């Protein structure tokens, strides 16, 4: 079940305002609803909206997570630099610490990210629209 049904209040972002969609092309989010929503089924916490870079995609591949190859059976189109995608918070942190953390769209990053990351960390890589 999607946690953003009409019975629940809207999700909030790391800035304390309503969560803004991350991407519909490609369609992202654990629930494939375009937002970095989370819930009990999202064990990877796909809650950081980032504009992926070539460096990040290469880093992720070296870590065993191929985000470039399409996997239609999982509704995954494969990513290219410039795409926005809801990343696992700890993978973003790992990439950030390695100097290849992709820019973050703060308005589209779920507030739950603040349980694993600081707002200063996220702001230091904020994507300037």
C-alpha positions as CSV (number, residue, x, y, z in Angstrom):
1,X,0.0,0.0,0.0
2,X,1.3,3.5,-0.9
3,X,1.7,5.6,2.3
4,X,0.4,8.7,0.5
5,X,-3.2,7.6,0.3
6,X,-5.8,10.2,1.0
7,X,-6.2,8.8,4.6
8,X,-2.7,9.9,5.5
9,X,-1.2,13.4,5.7
10,X,1.1,14.3,2.9
11,X,4.8,13.3,3.3
12,X,7.3,16.0,4.2
13,X,10.7,16.8,2.9
14,X,13.9,17.6,4.7
15,X,13.0,21.3,4.6
16,X,9.8,20.6,6.5
17,X,7.4,21.3,3.6
18,X,5.3,19.0,1.5
19,X,7.3,16.4,-0.4
20,X,7.6,17.4,-4.1
21,X,7.8,14.7,-6.8
22,X,11.4,13.7,-7.8
23,X,10.8,12.3,-11.3
24,X,8.2,10.8,-13.5
25,X,10.6,10.3,-16.5
26,X,12.1,8.0,-15.5
27,X,9.4,7.1,-13.0
28,X,11.1,6.8,-9.7
29,X,10.4,6.0,-6.1
30,X,10.1,2.7,-4.2
31,X,6.4,2.8,-5.0
32,X,7.0,4.0,-8.5
33,X,4.9,7.0,-7.8
34,X,7.4,9.7,-8.8
35,X,8.1,10.6,-5.2
36,X,10.7,9.4,-2.6
37,X,8.0,8.1,-0.3
38,X,8.9,5.3,2.1
39,X,7.1,2.7,4.2
40,X,7.7,-0.5,6.0
41,X,8.4,-2.4,2.8
42,X,11.1,0.0,1.7
43,X,14.0,-1.7,3.5
44,X,16.6,0.2,1.4
45,X,15.1,3.6,2.3
46,X,14.9,5.0,-1.2
47,X,14.4,8.5,0.1
48,X,17.1,10.8,-1.3
49,X,16.1,12.5,-4.6
50,X,19.3,13.0,-6.5
51,X,20.3,14.1,-10.0
52,X,22.7,11.3,-10.8
53,X,26.1,11.9,-12.3
54,X,28.4,9.7,-14.4
55,X,30.8,9.5,-11.4
56,X,28.0,8.3,-9.1
57,X,26.7,5.7,-11.6
58,X,30.3,4.4,-12.0
59,X,30.8,4.3,-8.2
60,X,27.5,2.5,-7.7
61,X,28.4,-0.1,-10.3
62,X,31.8,-0.7,-8.6
63,X,29.8,-1.3,-5.4
64,X,27.7,-3.9,-7.1
65,X,24.6,-1.9,-7.9
66,X,24.1,-1.5,-11.6
67,X,21.9,1.5,-12.1
68,X,22.7,1.9,-15.8
69,X,21.3,-1.3,-17.3
70,X,17.5,-1.4,-17.8
71,X,15.6,-4.1,-15.9
72,X,12.1,-3.9,-17.3
73,X,10.9,-6.8,-15.2
74,X,11.4,-4.6,-12.2
75,X,10.1,-1.4,-13.8
76,X,13.6,0.0,-14.0
77,X,14.5,1.9,-17.1
78,X,18.3,2.2,-16.5
79,X,19.7,5.6,-15.6
80,X,21.8,8.1,-17.4
81,X,23.6,11.2,-16.1
82,X,21.1,14.0,-15.4
83,X,18.2,11.7,-14.5
84,X,16.6,12.2,-11.1
85,X,16.2,9.1,-9.0
86,X,15.3,8.2,-5.4
87,X,18.5,6.7,-4.0
88,X,19.0,4.7,-0.9
89,X,20.0,7.1,1.9
90,X,23.0,5.0,2.9
91,X,24.3,4.6,-0.6
92,X,24.1,8.4,-1.1
93,X,26.0,8.8,2.2
94,X,28.6,6.3,1.1
95,X,29.0,8.1,-2.3
96,X,29.1,11.5,-0.6
97,X,31.9,10.3,1.8
98,X,33.8,9.0,-1.3
99,X,33.5,12.4,-3.0
100,X,31.0,11.4,-5.7
101,X,27.7,12.1,-4.0
102,X,25.3,13.3,-6.7
103,X,23.4,16.6,-6.2
104,X,20.4,16.4,-4.0
105,X,16.9,17.8,-4.7
106,X,16.0,18.9,-1.2
107,X,12.3,19.6,-1.9
108,X,12.0,16.0,-3.1
109,X,14.1,14.2,-0.4
110,X,11.9,12.6,2.3
111,X,12.3,13.9,5.8
112,X,13.2,10.4,7.0
113,X,16.6,11.0,5.4
114,X,17.4,13.2,8.5
115,X,17.5,10.0,10.6
116,X,20.6,8.9,8.7
117,X,22.0,12.1,7.2
118,X,22.4,15.7,8.4
119,X,20.7,18.6,6.7
120,X,24.1,20.2,6.4
121,X,25.4,17.1,4.5
122,X,22.4,17.3,2.1
123,X,22.6,21.1,1.7
124,X,26.3,20.8,0.9
125,X,25.3,18.9,-2.3
126,X,22.0,20.7,-3.0
127,X,21.0,20.7,-6.6
128,X,20.6,24.3,-7.8
129,X,17.6,24.3,-10.2
